[in-house]
């Protein structure tokens, strides 16, 4: 056996001892399962083939990789919280930067009451950042916050390299991972809304407006068309945003049609929400066999995936994998993904997935609930699910179970706890509201099938006259079944 797998098995055994109630729920699929991964081949299909290009022979492999990776320095302002909170925030920023395709060289933190309004960090720290950039050879500075246009401009002027903020970094990751037409349009709209407020000129040719009387000595020939290059760019951005909004409305009509069809058949819906990289897609694959992409990276899933599955008593319901959340999720991104996030608002139940192995799972929970409040989904029933139990510290799981006694502890990778999760979903799904008692003729087997999928049986008995049914169904199906209803306490049809 691979030693790494052996170590993982030992860890799993230790965790299992701590949670004896999960022992019986080991899935037969195995201890390293993330679904069939139909999309993974597409994600990794474009790979460098050795020997197919003219390689430079005078540099090492390490140097070759450094040419491809953007070299960045991380900068953060510590305004509140403990040292552990700052460390967790910087670790998350580092993961975001690496997901975007960069090499992190250095991280700098400054303690301040509030960010400097001119340069985000103080003027003395700007000089230090410039010294670090020169010493490390970095070509980008990433700030852990949303910079105002003036802060961005002042920092770039002083540091002499490209400066981006957390919002631009997240938008860049979304742009890399979007693959559907809707996802690409949503990301582009968010990027344009962000860019519109941060346009800047790089020379006099971008500001040749001289005014009505050609002031400042411009004289004859100085009167321009009355619109600067920046204004032209902003107008074109607004035109493009309006076009993207129209396209998204058209794309959302298809999603709305599917929602209406599910609503017509009274199919309950469950939405999987949670922090990015908490294991939402793995859980969807484990429950439904959806085969969606699972990757140990932030924001690997942007396009929602909906699959139909069944409870143990054969009731149908849908399970939707949604885009992951993150602390300080950009407002423009929430607005652009409004149609996608509606899957969470309209769900009958939210499965809130938490990464139990994260250094700050409580912070994840609060960040996700904050976004849910922002989008109007705070009133939707929520089931907290602590995932990655095979990797989490048992002490951390104990604390979480004490703080959230109704939470379920599972591992989407190994399958432990999944049976309990199935049972909890079945328990919390809305029940059909109308009770029917009918003698359904054998030639109407289609009604029996629909009751199996859309309702729940209390009793089912095959008689000489037909199938005697006592069940709970939705109103639409009850109208059809009541054509064969029985009177109370009778075994004959009411005509």
C-alpha positions as CSV (number, residue, x, y, z in Angstrom):
1,X,0.0,0.0,0.0
2,X,1.1,3.5,-0.7
3,X,2.5,5.0,2.6
4,X,0.5,8.2,2.1
5,X,-2.7,6.1,1.8
6,X,-1.7,4.2,4.9
7,X,-1.2,7.4,6.9
8,X,-4.6,8.6,5.7
9,X,-6.2,5.3,6.8
10,X,-4.6,5.7,10.3
11,X,-5.9,9.2,10.5
12,X,-9.3,8.1,9.4
13,X,-9.3,5.4,12.1
14,X,-8.4,7.9,14.8
15,X,-11.2,10.2,13.8
16,X,-13.6,7.4,13.6
17,X,-12.8,6.4,17.2
18,X,-13.7,10.0,18.2
19,X,-17.1,9.7,16.5
20,X,-18.4,6.3,17.1
21,X,-21.8,7.2,15.6
22,X,-20.2,7.5,12.2
23,X,-18.6,4.0,12.2
24,X,-21.3,2.2,10.4
25,X,-21.6,4.6,7.6
26,X,-18.5,3.8,5.5
27,X,-19.4,3.7,1.9
28,X,-18.4,0.8,-0.3
29,X,-17.1,3.1,-3.0
30,X,-13.7,3.5,-1.3
31,X,-11.8,6.0,0.7
32,X,-10.7,8.3,-2.2
33,X,-13.8,9.1,-4.3
34,X,-14.9,12.4,-5.8
35,X,-17.3,11.1,-8.5
36,X,-16.7,10.2,-12.1
37,X,-15.1,13.6,-12.8
38,X,-16.5,14.0,-16.3
39,X,-15.5,17.6,-16.5
40,X,-12.0,17.1,-15.1
41,X,-10.7,15.8,-18.4
42,X,-11.8,19.0,-20.1
43,X,-10.1,21.1,-17.4
44,X,-6.7,19.4,-17.7
45,X,-6.8,18.4,-21.4
46,X,-4.5,21.2,-22.5
47,X,-1.1,20.2,-21.2
48,X,2.5,20.9,-22.3
49,X,3.9,18.0,-24.4
50,X,7.6,17.5,-23.8
51,X,9.8,17.8,-26.9
52,X,7.2,19.6,-29.0
53,X,8.6,23.1,-28.7
54,X,12.0,24.7,-29.1
55,X,13.1,24.9,-25.5
56,X,15.8,27.3,-24.3
57,X,18.8,25.3,-23.1
58,X,20.6,27.9,-21.0
59,X,18.0,28.2,-18.2
60,X,17.0,25.7,-15.6
61,X,13.5,24.2,-15.2
62,X,13.0,26.4,-12.1
63,X,13.8,29.5,-14.1
64,X,11.5,28.4,-16.9
65,X,8.6,28.1,-14.4
66,X,9.4,31.5,-12.9
67,X,9.0,33.0,-16.4
68,X,5.4,31.7,-16.5
69,X,4.3,32.7,-13.0
70,X,3.5,36.2,-12.0
71,X,5.6,37.2,-9.0
72,X,3.6,38.9,-6.3
73,X,3.9,40.6,-2.9
74,X,0.9,40.5,-0.6
75,X,-0.1,43.5,1.5
76,X,-2.7,43.7,4.2
77,X,-3.9,46.2,6.7
78,X,-4.8,44.8,10.2
79,X,-7.6,46.9,11.6
80,X,-9.4,44.4,13.9
81,X,-9.3,40.8,15.2
82,X,-6.6,38.7,16.6
83,X,-3.3,37.6,15.2
84,X,-4.9,34.3,14.2
85,X,-7.5,36.1,12.2
86,X,-4.8,38.1,10.4
87,X,-2.8,34.9,9.7
88,X,-5.9,33.2,8.3
89,X,-6.8,36.1,6.1
90,X,-3.3,36.2,4.7
91,X,-3.3,32.5,4.1
92,X,-6.5,32.8,2.2
93,X,-5.1,35.7,0.1
94,X,-2.1,33.5,-0.7
95,X,-4.4,30.7,-1.9
96,X,-6.3,33.1,-4.0
97,X,-3.1,34.5,-5.6
98,X,-1.8,31.0,-6.3
99,X,-5.2,30.0,-7.8
100,X,-5.0,32.9,-10.1
101,X,-1.6,31.7,-11.3
102,X,1.1,33.6,-9.4
103,X,4.1,32.9,-7.2
104,X,3.9,34.6,-3.8
105,X,7.3,36.0,-2.8
106,X,6.5,38.0,0.4
107,X,3.6,39.0,2.6
108,X,3.4,42.3,4.5
109,X,0.9,43.3,7.2
110,X,0.5,46.8,8.8
111,X,-1.4,47.4,12.0
112,X,-3.7,50.5,11.6
113,X,-7.0,51.7,13.0
114,X,-8.2,52.1,9.4
115,X,-6.7,52.0,5.9
116,X,-4.9,55.1,4.8
117,X,-7.3,57.0,2.4
118,X,-4.5,58.0,0.1
119,X,-2.4,54.9,-0.3
120,X,-4.2,52.1,1.7
121,X,-1.0,51.7,3.8
122,X,0.9,54.6,5.3
123,X,3.5,56.5,3.3
124,X,6.4,54.9,5.2
125,X,5.0,51.5,4.4
126,X,4.8,52.3,0.7
127,X,8.5,52.9,0.7
128,X,9.0,49.5,2.4
129,X,6.8,47.8,-0.1
130,X,8.8,49.4,-2.9
131,X,12.1,48.1,-1.3
132,X,10.6,44.6,-1.1
133,X,9.5,44.7,-4.7
134,X,12.9,45.7,-5.8
135,X,14.6,43.1,-3.6
136,X,12.4,40.2,-4.7
137,X,11.9,41.2,-8.3
138,X,8.1,41.1,-8.0
139,X,6.0,42.5,-10.8
140,X,2.7,42.8,-8.9
141,X,1.4,43.9,-5.5
142,X,-1.9,42.4,-4.3
143,X,-3.7,44.3,-1.5
144,X,-6.2,42.4,0.8
145,X,-9.0,44.9,0.5
146,X,-11.0,46.8,-2.1
147,X,-9.0,49.8,-3.1
148,X,-10.5,53.1,-4.1
149,X,-9.4,54.4,-7.5
150,X,-7.2,57.1,-5.9
151,X,-5.5,54.6,-3.7
152,X,-4.9,52.3,-6.6
153,X,-3.4,55.2,-8.7
154,X,-1.2,56.5,-5.8
155,X,0.2,53.1,-5.0
156,X,1.1,52.3,-8.6
157,X,2.8,55.7,-8.9
158,X,4.9,55.0,-5.8
159,X,5.6,51.3,-6.1
160,X,6.2,51.4,-9.9
161,X,4.6,48.0,-10.5
162,X,1.1,46.8,-11.1
163,X,-1.2,46.9,-8.1
164,X,-4.5,45.0,-7.8
165,X,-6.9,44.5,-4.9
166,X,-8.7,41.5,-3.6
167,X,-11.8,42.2,-5.8
168,X,-9.8,42.2,-9.0
169,X,-8.0,39.0,-7.9
170,X,-11.3,37.2,-7.3
171,X,-12.7,38.5,-10.6
172,X,-9.6,37.2,-12.4
173,X,-10.1,33.7,-10.9
174,X,-13.7,33.7,-11.9
175,X,-12.7,34.7,-15.5
176,X,-10.4,31.7,-15.6
177,X,-12.9,29.2,-14.4
178,X,-16.1,30.4,-16.2
179,X,-17.0,28.0,-19.0
180,X,-20.7,28.4,-19.7
181,X,-22.2,31.3,-21.7
182,X,-24.0,32.5,-18.7
183,X,-21.0,32.2,-16.4
184,X,-18.8,34.1,-18.9
185,X,-21.3,36.9,-19.3
186,X,-21.8,37.2,-15.5
187,X,-18.0,37.5,-14.9
188,X,-17.5,40.0,-17.8
189,X,-20.3,42.2,-16.4
190,X,-18.8,42.2,-12.9
191,X,-15.3,43.0,-14.4
192,X,-16.7,45.9,-16.4
193,X,-18.6,47.3,-13.4
194,X,-15.4,47.2,-11.4
195,X,-13.3,48.7,-14.2
196,X,-15.7,51.5,-15.0
197,X,-14.8,53.3,-11.8
198,X,-11.0,52.8,-12.2
199,X,-10.3,54.1,-15.6
200,X,-7.2,56.3,-15.8
201,X,-5.3,58.1,-18.5
202,X,-1.7,57.7,-19.4
203,X,-0.9,60.9,-21.3
204,X,-2.2,64.2,-22.7
205,X,-3.7,62.4,-25.7
206,X,-6.4,61.1,-23.3
207,X,-7.5,64.5,-22.1
208,X,-7.7,66.9,-25.1
209,X,-10.9,68.6,-24.2
210,X,-10.3,72.4,-24.3
211,X,-13.6,73.9,-23.5
212,X,-16.0,76.2,-25.4
213,X,-13.6,79.1,-25.8
214,X,-10.4,77.0,-26.2
215,X,-9.0,78.3,-22.9
216,X,-5.5,77.9,-21.5
217,X,-4.0,79.3,-24.7
218,X,-5.1,76.3,-26.9
219,X,-6.3,78.7,-29.6
220,X,-7.6,77.8,-33.0
221,X,-7.7,74.1,-33.5
222,X,-7.8,73.3,-29.8
223,X,-11.5,72.7,-29.6
224,X,-12.1,69.0,-29.5
225,X,-15.3,67.1,-29.9
226,X,-16.1,67.6,-26.2
227,X,-15.4,64.1,-25.0
228,X,-12.2,62.7,-23.5
229,X,-10.8,59.3,-24.2
230,X,-11.8,58.2,-20.6
231,X,-15.3,59.4,-21.2
232,X,-15.5,57.5,-24.4
233,X,-14.2,54.3,-22.7
234,X,-16.8,54.7,-19.9
235,X,-19.6,55.1,-22.4
236,X,-18.5,52.0,-24.3
237,X,-18.4,50.1,-21.0
238,X,-21.9,51.2,-20.1
239,X,-23.1,50.1,-23.6
240,X,-21.5,46.7,-23.2
241,X,-22.9,46.2,-19.6
242,X,-26.4,47.0,-21.0
243,X,-25.9,44.4,-23.7
244,X,-24.7,41.8,-21.2
245,X,-27.7,42.5,-19.0
246,X,-30.0,41.7,-21.9
247,X,-28.2,38.5,-22.7
248,X,-28.4,37.4,-19.1
249,X,-32.1,38.0,-19.0
250,X,-32.5,35.8,-22.0
251,X,-30.3,33.1,-20.5
252,X,-32.2,33.3,-17.2
253,X,-35.5,32.7,-19.0
254,X,-34.3,29.1,-19.7
255,X,-33.5,28.6,-16.1
256,X,-36.8,30.1,-15.1
257,X,-38.6,27.6,-17.4
258,X,-36.9,24.7,-15.7
259,X,-37.8,26.1,-12.3
260,X,-41.4,26.5,-13.3
261,X,-41.6,22.9,-14.5
262,X,-40.2,21.6,-11.2
263,X,-42.6,23.9,-9.3
264,X,-45.6,22.6,-11.4
265,X,-44.8,19.1,-10.4
266,X,-44.1,20.1,-6.8
267,X,-40.6,18.8,-6.8
268,X,-38.8,19.9,-3.6
269,X,-35.4,21.6,-4.2
270,X,-32.2,21.5,-2.0
271,X,-29.3,23.9,-2.7
272,X,-25.8,23.2,-1.5
273,X,-24.2,26.4,-0.3
274,X,-20.9,27.1,1.6
275,X,-17.5,28.6,1.5
276,X,-15.3,28.0,-1.6
277,X,-13.4,24.7,-1.6
278,X,-15.6,23.3,1.3
279,X,-16.4,20.2,-0.7
280,X,-19.8,21.1,-2.2
281,X,-19.2,19.5,-5.6
282,X,-17.8,16.3,-3.9
283,X,-21.0,16.1,-1.9
284,X,-23.2,16.5,-5.0
285,X,-21.2,13.7,-6.7
286,X,-21.4,11.5,-3.6
287,X,-25.2,11.9,-3.3
288,X,-26.3,11.9,-7.0
289,X,-23.3,10.6,-9.0
290,X,-23.4,13.9,-11.0
291,X,-19.8,13.7,-12.1
292,X,-19.1,17.4,-11.9
293,X,-15.6,18.8,-11.6
294,X,-14.0,18.5,-8.2
295,X,-10.7,20.3,-7.7
296,X,-8.7,21.4,-4.7
297,X,-8.8,25.0,-5.7
298,X,-10.8,28.1,-4.8
299,X,-13.8,28.8,-7.0
300,X,-13.5,25.7,-9.1
301,X,-17.3,25.7,-9.5
302,X,-19.0,28.7,-11.1
303,X,-21.8,27.2,-13.0
304,X,-24.6,25.7,-10.9
305,X,-25.4,22.1,-11.5
306,X,-28.8,20.6,-10.7
307,X,-29.5,16.9,-10.5
308,X,-32.6,15.0,-9.6
309,X,-32.4,12.3,-6.9
310,X,-34.7,10.4,-4.6
311,X,-35.3,9.8,-0.9
312,X,-35.5,6.3,0.6
313,X,-39.3,6.3,0.1
314,X,-38.9,7.2,-3.6
315,X,-39.8,10.9,-3.4
316,X,-38.0,13.0,-6.0
317,X,-36.1,16.1,-5.1
318,X,-33.5,18.2,-6.9
319,X,-30.0,19.0,-5.5
320,X,-28.1,22.0,-6.8
321,X,-24.4,22.8,-6.5
322,X,-23.9,26.6,-6.3
323,X,-20.9,28.9,-6.5
324,X,-18.8,29.1,-3.4
325,X,-18.7,32.2,-1.1
326,X,-15.7,33.9,0.4
327,X,-15.1,36.6,3.0
328,X,-15.8,40.1,1.6
329,X,-17.3,38.8,-1.6
330,X,-17.3,41.7,-4.0
331,X,-20.7,43.4,-4.3
332,X,-20.4,43.6,-8.1
333,X,-20.0,39.8,-8.2
334,X,-23.1,39.2,-6.1
335,X,-25.1,41.5,-8.4
336,X,-23.8,39.8,-11.6
337,X,-24.5,36.3,-10.2
338,X,-28.0,37.3,-9.0
339,X,-29.7,34.8,-11.4
340,X,-27.4,32.0,-10.3
341,X,-27.8,32.8,-6.6
342,X,-31.6,32.6,-7.0
343,X,-31.3,28.9,-6.8
344,X,-30.4,29.4,-3.1
345,X,-33.3,31.9,-2.5
346,X,-35.9,29.6,-4.0
347,X,-34.7,26.3,-2.4
348,X,-36.8,24.4,0.2
349,X,-33.7,23.5,2.1
350,X,-30.1,24.8,2.2
351,X,-27.3,22.4,2.8
352,X,-24.6,24.7,4.4
353,X,-21.3,22.9,3.9
354,X,-18.4,23.8,6.2
355,X,-14.8,22.7,5.8
356,X,-14.0,21.1,9.1
357,X,-10.3,21.0,8.4
358,X,-10.1,24.8,7.9
359,X,-8.3,26.8,10.5
360,X,-11.3,29.0,11.1
361,X,-14.6,27.1,10.3
362,X,-16.6,29.5,12.5
363,X,-15.4,32.4,10.3
364,X,-16.5,30.4,7.2
365,X,-20.0,29.9,8.7
366,X,-20.5,33.6,9.5
367,X,-19.1,34.7,6.0
368,X,-21.6,32.4,4.2
369,X,-24.5,33.5,6.4
370,X,-23.6,37.1,5.7
371,X,-23.9,36.5,1.9
372,X,-27.1,34.6,2.4
373,X,-28.5,37.6,4.3
374,X,-27.4,39.9,1.5
375,X,-29.2,37.9,-1.2
376,X,-32.4,37.4,0.8
377,X,-31.9,33.7,1.6
378,X,-31.6,34.1,5.3
379,X,-35.1,32.7,5.9
380,X,-34.6,29.5,4.0
381,X,-34.3,26.5,6.3
382,X,-30.7,25.5,6.7
383,X,-28.9,22.3,7.6
384,X,-25.3,22.7,8.7
385,X,-23.0,20.0,7.4
386,X,-19.4,19.8,8.6
387,X,-17.4,18.2,5.8
388,X,-13.9,16.7,5.5
389,X,-14.2,14.8,8.8
390,X,-11.3,12.5,7.6
391,X,-8.9,15.5,7.5
392,X,-10.2,17.6,10.4
393,X,-8.8,17.8,13.9
394,X,-11.0,15.8,16.3
395,X,-10.8,18.5,18.8
396,X,-12.1,21.1,16.3
397,X,-15.0,18.8,15.4
398,X,-15.9,18.4,19.0
399,X,-16.0,22.2,19.4
400,X,-18.2,22.6,16.3
401,X,-20.6,19.9,17.4
402,X,-20.9,21.6,20.8
403,X,-21.5,25.0,19.2
404,X,-23.9,23.6,16.5
405,X,-25.6,20.5,18.0
406,X,-27.9,20.0,15.0
407,X,-25.0,19.9,12.5
408,X,-24.0,16.6,10.8
409,X,-20.3,15.6,10.5
410,X,-19.6,13.8,7.2
411,X,-16.8,13.1,4.7
412,X,-17.8,13.4,1.1
413,X,-14.5,11.7,0.1
414,X,-14.8,8.5,2.3
415,X,-18.6,8.4,2.6
416,X,-18.9,8.5,6.4
417,X,-22.0,10.3,7.6
418,X,-23.7,10.3,4.2
419,X,-26.4,7.9,5.3
420,X,-27.3,10.2,8.2
421,X,-27.3,13.1,5.8
422,X,-29.7,11.3,3.4
423,X,-32.0,10.7,6.4
424,X,-31.8,14.3,7.6
425,X,-32.7,15.6,4.1
426,X,-35.6,13.3,3.8
427,X,-36.8,14.4,7.2
428,X,-36.6,18.1,6.5
429,X,-38.0,18.1,2.9
430,X,-41.6,19.6,2.8
431,X,-44.3,17.0,3.0
432,X,-47.2,16.8,0.6
433,X,-50.2,18.6,2.0
434,X,-53.3,16.6,0.9
435,X,-54.3,13.2,2.2
436,X,-56.2,11.0,-0.3
437,X,-57.9,7.6,0.0
438,X,-58.8,6.0,-3.3
439,X,-59.3,2.8,-5.1
440,X,-57.2,3.3,-8.3
441,X,-58.0,0.9,-11.2
442,X,-55.1,-1.2,-12.4
443,X,-55.2,0.5,-15.8
444,X,-54.2,3.8,-14.1
445,X,-50.8,2.6,-13.0
446,X,-49.5,6.0,-14.1
447,X,-51.1,7.5,-11.0
448,X,-49.5,5.0,-8.7
449,X,-46.1,5.8,-10.3
450,X,-46.7,9.6,-9.8
451,X,-47.6,9.0,-6.1
452,X,-44.3,7.1,-5.7
453,X,-42.3,10.1,-7.1
454,X,-44.4,13.1,-6.0
455,X,-46.0,11.9,-2.7
456,X,-45.8,9.4,0.0
457,X,-47.8,6.3,0.7
458,X,-49.4,5.5,4.1
459,X,-50.8,2.2,2.9
460,X,-50.9,0.3,-0.4
461,X,-53.1,-2.7,-0.9
462,X,-53.9,-4.7,-4.1
463,X,-57.5,-5.9,-4.2
464,X,-59.8,-7.4,-6.8
465,X,-61.2,-4.0,-7.7
466,X,-57.9,-2.2,-8.0
467,X,-55.2,-0.7,-5.8
468,X,-56.4,0.6,-2.4
469,X,-54.3,3.7,-1.7
470,X,-54.0,6.0,1.3
471,X,-51.3,8.6,0.6
472,X,-50.3,12.2,0.9
473,X,-49.9,14.1,-2.3
474,X,-49.7,17.7,-3.6
475,X,-52.9,19.5,-4.7
476,X,-52.5,19.0,-8.4
477,X,-52.1,15.2,-8.1
478,X,-54.9,15.1,-5.5
479,X,-57.4,16.4,-8.0
480,X,-56.6,13.5,-10.3
481,X,-56.5,10.8,-7.6
482,X,-59.8,12.0,-6.1
483,X,-61.6,10.9,-9.2
484,X,-61.3,7.4,-7.7
485,X,-61.7,8.4,-4.0
486,X,-63.4,6.3,-1.4
487,X,-65.8,7.5,1.2
488,X,-64.6,7.6,4.8
489,X,-64.5,4.0,6.1
490,X,-65.8,2.6,2.8
491,X,-64.2,0.3,0.3
492,X,-66.3,1.4,-2.7
493,X,-65.8,4.3,-5.0
494,X,-67.6,7.6,-4.4
495,X,-69.2,8.6,-7.7
